[in-house]
Amino acid sequence: MANKMGRVPAREQEAGVRKSNFDEVCLGYTLEDAVVEAKRCLGCKKPQCVAGCPVGIDIPGFIEELKKENIEGAAKVIAESSSLPAVCGRVCPQENQCEGKCVFARKAGAIAIGKLEKFVADYSRENNIDLTKTEPKNGRKVAVVGSGPAGLACAGELAKRGYNVTIFEAMHEAGGVLTYGIPEFRLPKKEIVQAEIDNIKKLGVEIETNVIIGRTITIDELLEEEKFEAVFIGSGAGLPKFMGINGENANGVFSANEFLTRVNLMKAYKEDYATPIRLGKSVAVVGGGNVAMDAARTALRLGSETHIVYRRSDAELPARAEEIHHAREEGVIFDTLTNPTEILVDENGDVKGMICVKMELGEPDASGRRRPIVVEGSEFVLEVDTVIMSLGTNPNPLITSTTDGLDTNKWECIVANEHGCTSKEGVYAGGDAVTGAATVISAMGAGKSAAAAIDEYIKEKANQKETHYA
């Protein structure tokens, strides 16, 4: 009968309290709650939840161990497939992936796979469970560019297979978007991100920070001079998009990337740090994705009235339902079916407002969503003094422009197949550098796939050499 019970809710900070702090919103399960939730799982013989997971975690397997209160066993099952379980349990869009495939998704509520993964990962960290099982070192070198989710996943998988892996990171701290993009209240940096990075290091991975590939050293130099046998590019997509409207160069206009980086990496929200960020009394965040929610909820915590300005309706908001729900609970104002046309600037060059128009939805466009159409005569001024543009990102062209023979598409994304193979021999790529801005777990899946392809490539080359000399 347990499987007919409703989903066990995870504990959370109350909205009225959390909107004034940067502590983690989700407090997670107790052991008792986790076991009760785990026992709802049927352990399907053909589990669709596994098919919905980009890194292929044996979800029924780890939940079965959790039912028996064997948390260490559950952690080891997850570790076979995932290098960043504490991250995934917090930020993956489970409702569209593993949980979306659950047989209870439309009945009593999908099994809370993400919250269970978070519980297991946190327990294993707090109890120092050793998850560093690796094959013997094979003496072969692989370089990984970028220490975000794609790079960390690729490096972790290769290290488990016995490779000597070095990650080259442009920033002064490792973690990529996990460190500079996702707010502290969703993904704590010291307790979670740094602990996950430390686990990757325990596998034998070395991380060199402040190394800008394409400037400090090139991909070709890594291959030819440093003698790496393969390179994986997981450099992400950090180049922000703008609307191209008047006033975007005003003081008080930020990209969401810059805003979140300054808050997360440079600790702009802490009074004792000398890197503050100036926000006005009223902030407009233009966009409706997860990054927009992160920026809006961050601005709210810094004391500003905050608006989400999105040109489609509530139903089309691309952010996770949980993030939208939390934003509304905390007091973010949603101005949907609204589109900016100009940012108003005062005599000092500062933002003083934003001209917007109301929209209505017409026929579906190429994306399958109904196309927003301007409502004639609906122009109005939204009185804000800060604007944060959250319209997506493209990869920085520095790496591709300094690497001969590496094909890109019209969006400056690296062209790679499903295994991460690029047009340049020995060079693989995955994550946002290939797809443009996407999810943490899809980047991890790409890194994991590329690691398997790199392993096969290096072994095949070694076999060819042996055959040649024989």
C-alpha positions as CSV (number, residue, x, y, z in Angstrom):
1,M,0.0,0.0,0.0
2,A,3.0,2.3,0.5
3,N,3.2,3.1,-3.2
4,K,-0.3,4.7,-3.1
5,M,0.8,7.2,-0.5
6,G,1.3,10.8,-1.6
7,R,4.8,12.2,-2.0
8,V,6.6,13.0,1.2
9,P,7.3,16.8,1.2
10,A,10.8,18.0,1.8
11,R,11.4,20.5,4.6
12,E,12.0,24.1,3.4
13,Q,12.8,27.5,5.0
14,E,9.6,29.5,5.1
15,A,9.3,32.1,2.4
16,G,9.1,35.1,4.7
17,V,12.3,34.1,6.4
18,R,14.4,32.9,3.4
19,K,13.8,35.9,1.3
20,S,16.1,37.8,3.6
21,N,19.0,35.4,3.7
22,F,21.2,33.3,1.3
23,D,20.9,30.1,3.3
24,E,19.8,27.0,1.4
25,V,16.0,27.0,0.8
26,C,15.5,23.2,0.7
27,L,16.4,21.6,4.0
28,G,15.8,18.1,2.6
29,Y,14.7,14.9,4.2
30,T,15.3,13.3,7.6
31,L,16.3,9.6,7.5
32,E,12.8,8.7,8.5
33,D,11.2,10.7,5.7
34,A,13.7,9.5,3.1
35,V,13.0,5.9,3.9
36,V,9.2,6.4,3.8
37,E,9.5,8.2,0.4
38,A,11.9,5.4,-0.9
39,K,9.3,2.7,0.0
40,R,6.8,4.3,-2.4
41,C,9.0,3.1,-5.2
42,L,7.8,-0.1,-7.0
43,G,11.3,-1.0,-8.3
44,C,10.0,-1.4,-11.9
45,K,11.5,-4.2,-13.9
46,K,11.8,-1.8,-16.9
47,P,12.5,1.5,-15.1
48,Q,11.7,4.5,-17.3
49,C,13.3,6.8,-14.7
50,V,16.7,5.5,-15.6
51,A,16.0,6.2,-19.3
52,G,15.1,9.7,-18.3
53,C,18.4,10.3,-16.5
54,P,21.2,11.8,-18.8
55,V,23.9,10.0,-16.8
56,G,22.0,6.8,-16.4
57,I,21.9,6.4,-12.6
58,D,20.5,3.0,-11.4
59,I,17.7,4.8,-9.6
60,P,15.7,1.7,-8.5
61,G,19.1,0.3,-7.3
62,F,20.0,3.2,-5.0
63,I,16.4,3.5,-3.8
64,E,16.3,-0.2,-2.9
65,E,19.4,0.3,-0.7
66,L,17.8,3.3,0.9
67,K,14.7,1.3,1.8
68,K,16.9,-1.0,3.8
69,E,18.6,2.1,5.4
70,N,21.9,1.1,3.7
71,I,22.9,4.7,2.9
72,E,26.5,3.8,2.1
73,G,25.2,1.2,-0.4
74,A,22.9,3.7,-2.0
75,A,25.8,6.2,-2.3
76,K,28.0,3.6,-4.0
77,V,25.3,2.8,-6.5
78,I,24.9,6.5,-7.4
79,A,28.7,6.9,-7.6
80,E,28.9,4.3,-10.3
81,S,27.2,6.7,-12.7
82,S,27.4,10.2,-11.3
83,S,30.3,12.4,-10.2
84,L,28.2,15.2,-8.7
85,P,25.2,13.7,-6.8
86,A,24.8,16.5,-4.3
87,V,24.7,19.0,-7.1
88,C,22.2,17.0,-9.2
89,G,19.9,16.3,-6.3
90,R,19.6,20.1,-5.9
91,V,19.5,21.6,-9.4
92,C,18.5,19.0,-11.9
93,P,15.1,19.4,-13.6
94,Q,13.9,16.0,-12.3
95,E,10.3,16.8,-13.2
96,N,11.2,16.8,-16.9
97,Q,13.7,13.8,-16.6
98,C,13.7,10.9,-14.2
99,E,10.7,11.9,-12.2
100,G,8.8,12.9,-15.3
101,K,9.1,9.2,-16.4
102,C,7.9,7.8,-13.1
103,V,4.7,5.7,-13.3
104,F,3.3,7.7,-10.4
105,A,4.0,11.1,-12.1
106,R,0.3,11.6,-12.9
107,K,-1.1,9.7,-9.9
108,A,0.1,10.1,-6.3
109,G,3.1,12.2,-7.4
110,A,6.4,10.9,-8.8
111,I,8.9,9.4,-6.4
112,A,11.0,12.3,-5.1
113,I,14.2,11.0,-6.8
114,G,16.0,14.3,-6.7
115,K,15.4,14.8,-3.0
116,L,16.4,11.2,-2.3
117,E,19.6,11.7,-4.2
118,K,20.3,14.9,-2.3
119,F,19.7,13.0,1.0
120,V,22.1,10.2,0.1
121,A,24.8,12.5,-1.2
122,D,24.6,14.8,1.9
123,Y,24.7,11.7,4.2
124,S,27.8,10.3,2.4
125,R,29.6,13.7,2.7
126,E,28.7,14.2,6.3
127,N,29.8,10.6,7.2
128,N,33.0,10.6,5.0
129,I,32.0,7.6,2.9
130,D,34.8,6.8,0.5
131,L,33.5,6.8,-3.1
132,T,37.0,7.0,-4.8
133,K,37.1,3.6,-6.5
134,T,39.4,3.8,-9.6
135,E,41.2,1.5,-11.9
136,P,45.1,1.4,-11.7
137,K,46.8,4.3,-13.4
138,N,47.6,3.7,-17.0
139,G,50.1,6.5,-17.5
140,R,48.1,8.3,-20.2
141,K,47.3,12.0,-20.1
142,V,44.1,13.8,-20.9
143,A,43.4,17.5,-20.7
144,V,40.0,18.9,-19.8
145,V,39.1,22.6,-20.5
146,G,36.7,24.0,-18.0
147,S,35.8,22.9,-14.5
148,G,32.0,23.2,-14.8
149,P,29.6,20.2,-14.8
150,A,30.7,18.9,-18.2
151,G,34.4,19.1,-17.4
152,L,34.1,17.7,-13.9
153,A,32.0,14.8,-15.1
154,C,34.4,14.0,-18.0
155,A,37.4,14.3,-15.7
156,G,35.9,12.1,-13.0
157,E,35.0,9.3,-15.5
158,L,38.4,9.3,-17.0
159,A,40.1,9.3,-13.6
160,K,38.0,6.2,-12.6
161,R,39.3,4.5,-15.8
162,G,43.0,5.1,-14.7
163,Y,43.8,8.3,-16.7
164,N,46.0,11.2,-15.5
165,V,43.6,14.1,-15.9
166,T,44.4,17.8,-15.7
167,I,41.5,20.3,-15.7
168,F,42.4,23.9,-16.9
169,E,40.1,26.5,-15.5
170,A,40.1,30.2,-16.6
171,M,38.6,31.6,-13.3
172,H,40.5,31.7,-10.0
173,E,38.1,29.2,-8.4
174,A,36.9,25.8,-9.9
175,G,33.3,24.8,-10.5
176,G,32.3,26.9,-13.5
177,V,28.5,27.7,-13.4
178,L,28.2,25.7,-10.2
179,T,30.4,28.3,-8.5
180,Y,29.6,31.5,-10.3
181,G,26.1,31.0,-11.8
182,I,23.8,29.2,-9.4
183,P,23.0,31.2,-6.2
184,E,24.1,30.1,-2.7
185,F,20.5,29.6,-1.6
186,R,20.0,26.8,-4.2
187,L,23.5,25.4,-4.2
188,P,25.8,26.2,-1.3
189,K,29.4,26.7,-2.5
190,K,31.6,25.7,0.4
191,E,29.5,22.8,1.8
192,I,28.4,21.3,-1.5
193,V,30.2,22.5,-4.6
194,Q,33.7,22.5,-3.0
195,A,33.0,19.1,-1.5
196,E,32.1,17.7,-4.9
197,I,35.2,19.2,-6.4
198,D,37.3,17.7,-3.6
199,N,35.8,14.3,-4.4
200,I,36.9,14.7,-8.1
201,K,40.4,15.6,-6.8
202,K,40.4,12.5,-4.6
203,L,40.1,10.4,-7.8
204,G,43.5,11.9,-8.8
205,V,42.3,14.8,-11.0
206,E,44.5,17.9,-10.9
207,I,42.9,21.3,-11.4
208,E,44.9,24.3,-12.6
209,T,43.1,27.6,-12.2
210,N,43.8,31.0,-13.9
211,V,44.6,29.2,-17.2
212,I,42.8,30.8,-20.2
213,I,42.9,28.3,-23.0
214,G,43.4,30.2,-26.3
215,R,45.5,32.8,-24.5
216,T,47.7,31.2,-21.7
217,I,48.0,28.1,-23.8
218,T,46.3,26.7,-26.9
219,I,44.6,23.4,-27.6
220,D,47.3,22.6,-30.2
221,E,50.0,23.3,-27.6
222,L,48.3,21.0,-25.1
223,L,48.4,18.2,-27.7
224,E,51.7,18.8,-29.4
225,E,53.9,20.3,-26.6
226,E,52.4,19.1,-23.4
227,K,51.7,15.6,-24.9
228,F,48.1,15.2,-23.8
229,E,46.7,12.4,-25.9
230,A,43.2,14.0,-26.0
231,V,41.5,17.2,-25.0
232,F,37.9,17.6,-23.8
233,I,36.4,21.1,-24.2
234,G,33.8,21.8,-21.5
235,S,34.2,25.6,-21.4
236,G,30.5,26.4,-21.2
237,A,28.6,29.3,-22.7
238,G,29.4,32.5,-20.8
239,L,28.9,35.2,-23.5
240,P,25.6,36.9,-22.7
241,K,22.9,37.9,-25.2
242,F,21.3,41.3,-25.2
243,M,18.2,42.7,-26.9
244,G,19.8,45.4,-28.9
245,I,17.4,48.1,-27.7
246,N,18.2,51.7,-26.9
247,G,19.6,52.3,-23.4
248,E,21.3,48.9,-22.9
249,N,24.6,50.5,-22.2
250,A,23.3,52.6,-19.3
251,N,24.6,52.4,-15.8
252,G,22.5,49.9,-14.0
253,V,22.1,47.4,-16.8
254,F,23.7,44.0,-16.2
255,S,23.7,40.7,-17.9
256,A,22.5,37.9,-15.6
257,N,25.9,36.3,-16.0
258,E,27.8,39.4,-14.6
259,F,25.3,39.9,-11.9
260,L,25.3,36.3,-10.6
261,T,29.1,36.0,-10.9
262,R,29.6,39.1,-8.9
263,V,27.2,37.9,-6.2
264,N,28.3,34.3,-6.1
265,L,32.1,34.4,-6.9
266,M,32.9,37.8,-5.6
267,K,30.5,37.6,-2.6
268,A,28.8,40.9,-3.4
269,Y,26.1,40.0,-0.9
270,K,28.4,40.0,2.1
271,E,29.1,43.3,3.8
272,D,32.7,42.4,4.7
273,Y,33.7,41.9,1.0
274,A,35.1,44.8,-0.9
275,T,33.3,43.8,-4.2
276,P,29.7,45.2,-3.7
277,I,27.2,45.5,-6.5
278,R,24.9,48.5,-6.8
279,L,21.2,47.7,-7.2
280,G,18.4,50.2,-7.2
281,K,15.1,50.1,-5.3
282,S,13.3,48.3,-8.2
283,V,14.9,45.7,-10.5
284,A,13.5,44.2,-13.8
285,V,14.9,40.9,-14.8
286,V,14.1,40.3,-18.5
287,G,13.6,36.6,-19.3
288,G,11.8,33.6,-17.9
289,G,14.3,30.8,-17.5
290,N,16.1,29.3,-14.5
291,V,18.8,31.9,-14.7
292,A,16.2,34.7,-14.7
293,M,14.6,33.2,-11.5
294,D,18.1,32.9,-9.9
295,A,18.8,36.6,-10.7
296,A,15.4,37.8,-9.5
297,R,15.5,35.9,-6.3
298,T,19.0,37.1,-5.7
299,A,18.0,40.8,-6.3
300,L,15.1,40.3,-3.9
301,R,17.5,39.1,-1.2
302,L,19.6,42.2,-1.8
303,G,16.7,44.4,-0.8
304,S,15.1,45.4,-4.2
305,E,11.6,45.1,-5.4
306,T,12.0,42.6,-8.2
307,H,10.0,42.1,-11.5
308,I,10.3,39.2,-13.9
309,V,9.5,40.6,-17.4
310,Y,8.7,37.9,-19.9
311,R,7.1,38.2,-23.3
312,R,5.0,35.0,-23.2
313,S,2.4,33.9,-20.6
314,D,2.9,32.1,-17.3
315,A,2.2,28.8,-19.0
316,E,5.2,29.2,-21.3
317,L,7.8,30.2,-18.6
318,P,10.7,27.8,-19.3
319,A,12.1,27.8,-15.7
320,R,11.5,24.8,-13.4
321,A,8.1,24.8,-11.8
322,E,9.8,24.7,-8.4
323,E,11.9,27.8,-9.1
324,I,8.8,29.7,-10.3
325,H,6.9,28.6,-7.2
326,H,9.7,29.7,-4.9
327,A,10.1,33.0,-6.6
328,R,6.3,33.8,-6.3
329,E,6.3,32.7,-2.6
330,E,9.2,35.1,-1.9
331,G,7.5,38.1,-3.5
332,V,8.9,38.3,-7.0
333,I,6.4,40.2,-9.3
334,F,5.7,38.5,-12.6
335,D,5.0,40.8,-15.5
336,T,4.2,38.2,-18.2
337,L,3.0,39.0,-21.7
338,T,5.3,42.1,-21.5
339,N,8.3,43.0,-23.6
340,P,10.8,45.9,-23.2
341,T,11.3,48.2,-26.2
342,E,13.7,50.8,-24.6
343,I,15.6,51.5,-21.4
344,L,15.2,55.1,-20.3
345,V,18.3,56.9,-19.1
346,D,18.7,60.0,-17.0
347,E,21.2,62.9,-17.5
348,N,23.9,60.9,-15.5
349,G,23.6,57.9,-17.7
350,D,21.7,55.8,-15.1
351,V,18.6,53.7,-15.7
352,K,15.4,55.6,-14.8
353,G,12.8,53.3,-16.3
354,M,11.9,50.8,-19.0
355,I,9.4,51.3,-21.8
356,C,7.4,48.1,-22.3
357,V,4.6,46.9,-24.5
358,K,1.9,44.3,-23.7
359,M,1.9,41.1,-25.8
360,E,-0.7,38.5,-26.8
361,L,0.0,35.0,-28.1
362,G,-0.6,34.1,-31.8
363,E,0.1,30.9,-33.7
364,P,3.0,28.6,-32.7
365,D,6.4,29.6,-34.1
366,A,9.4,27.3,-35.0
367,S,9.9,26.5,-31.3
368,G,6.4,25.1,-31.0
369,R,5.3,27.8,-28.6
370,R,2.7,30.4,-29.5
371,R,4.4,33.5,-31.0
372,P,4.1,36.7,-29.0
373,I,2.5,39.6,-30.9
374,V,2.6,43.3,-29.8
375,V,-0.7,44.7,-28.6
376,E,-1.1,48.0,-30.4
377,G,-1.3,51.0,-28.2
378,S,-0.3,49.1,-25.1
379,E,3.0,51.0,-24.4
380,F,3.8,51.9,-20.8
381,V,6.8,52.7,-18.5
382,L,7.9,50.3,-15.9
383,E,9.5,52.3,-13.1
384,V,12.8,50.5,-12.4
385,D,16.3,51.7,-11.8
386,T,18.2,48.4,-12.5
387,V,17.7,46.0,-15.5
388,I,19.2,42.5,-15.6
389,M,19.1,40.8,-19.0
390,S,18.7,37.1,-18.8
391,L,18.2,36.1,-22.5
392,G,20.6,33.2,-22.8
393,T,24.2,32.9,-23.6
394,N,26.6,31.8,-26.4
395,P,30.1,30.2,-26.1
396,N,33.0,32.6,-26.0
397,P,34.8,32.3,-29.4
398,L,38.3,32.5,-27.9
399,I,39.0,28.8,-27.9
400,T,37.6,28.1,-31.4
401,S,39.3,31.1,-32.9
402,T,42.7,29.9,-31.8
403,T,42.2,26.2,-32.7
404,D,42.8,25.2,-36.3
405,G,40.4,22.6,-37.7
406,L,37.7,23.0,-35.1
407,D,34.3,23.4,-36.7
408,T,31.6,25.7,-35.2
409,N,28.0,26.5,-36.2
410,K,26.4,29.9,-36.7
411,W,26.0,30.3,-33.0
412,E,29.7,29.9,-32.4
413,C,29.0,26.5,-30.7
414,I,31.5,23.7,-31.3
415,V,30.2,21.0,-33.7
416,A,30.3,17.6,-32.0
417,N,28.5,14.3,-32.4
418,E,26.6,12.5,-29.6
419,H,30.0,11.0,-28.4
420,G,31.6,14.5,-28.2
421,C,33.8,13.9,-31.2
422,T,34.7,17.2,-33.0
423,S,36.2,17.8,-36.5
424,K,39.7,17.8,-34.9
425,E,41.3,14.5,-34.1
426,G,41.8,14.0,-30.4
427,V,39.6,16.9,-29.5
428,Y,36.2,16.3,-27.9
429,A,33.6,18.7,-26.6
430,G,30.4,18.7,-24.7
431,G,27.9,20.7,-22.6
432,D,27.0,24.3,-23.2
433,A,30.1,24.8,-25.5
434,V,28.3,22.5,-27.9
435,T,24.6,23.0,-27.2
436,G,24.5,26.6,-26.0
437,A,23.1,27.2,-22.5
438,A,21.3,24.1,-21.2
439,T,21.1,22.1,-17.9
440,V,23.8,21.0,-15.5
441,I,22.8,17.3,-15.9
442,S,22.8,17.4,-19.7
443,A,26.3,18.9,-19.6
444,M,27.3,16.1,-17.2
445,G,25.8,13.5,-19.5
446,A,27.8,15.0,-22.4
447,G,31.0,14.9,-20.3
448,K,30.4,11.3,-19.4
449,S,29.8,10.2,-23.0
450,A,32.9,12.0,-24.2
451,A,35.0,10.3,-21.5
452,A,33.9,6.9,-22.8
453,A,34.7,8.0,-26.4
454,I,38.1,9.4,-25.3
455,D,38.9,6.1,-23.6
456,E,38.0,4.1,-26.7
457,Y,40.0,6.5,-28.9
458,I,43.2,6.3,-26.9
459,K,43.0,2.5,-26.6
460,E,42.4,2.2,-30.3
461,K,45.5,4.3,-31.1
462,A,47.6,2.2,-28.7
463,N,46.4,-1.0,-30.4
464,Q,47.3,0.5,-33.8
465,K,50.8,1.3,-32.6
466,E,51.2,-2.2,-31.2
467,T,50.0,-3.7,-34.4
468,H,52.4,-1.5,-36.5
469,Y,55.4,-2.5,-34.4
470,A,54.4,-6.2,-34.5
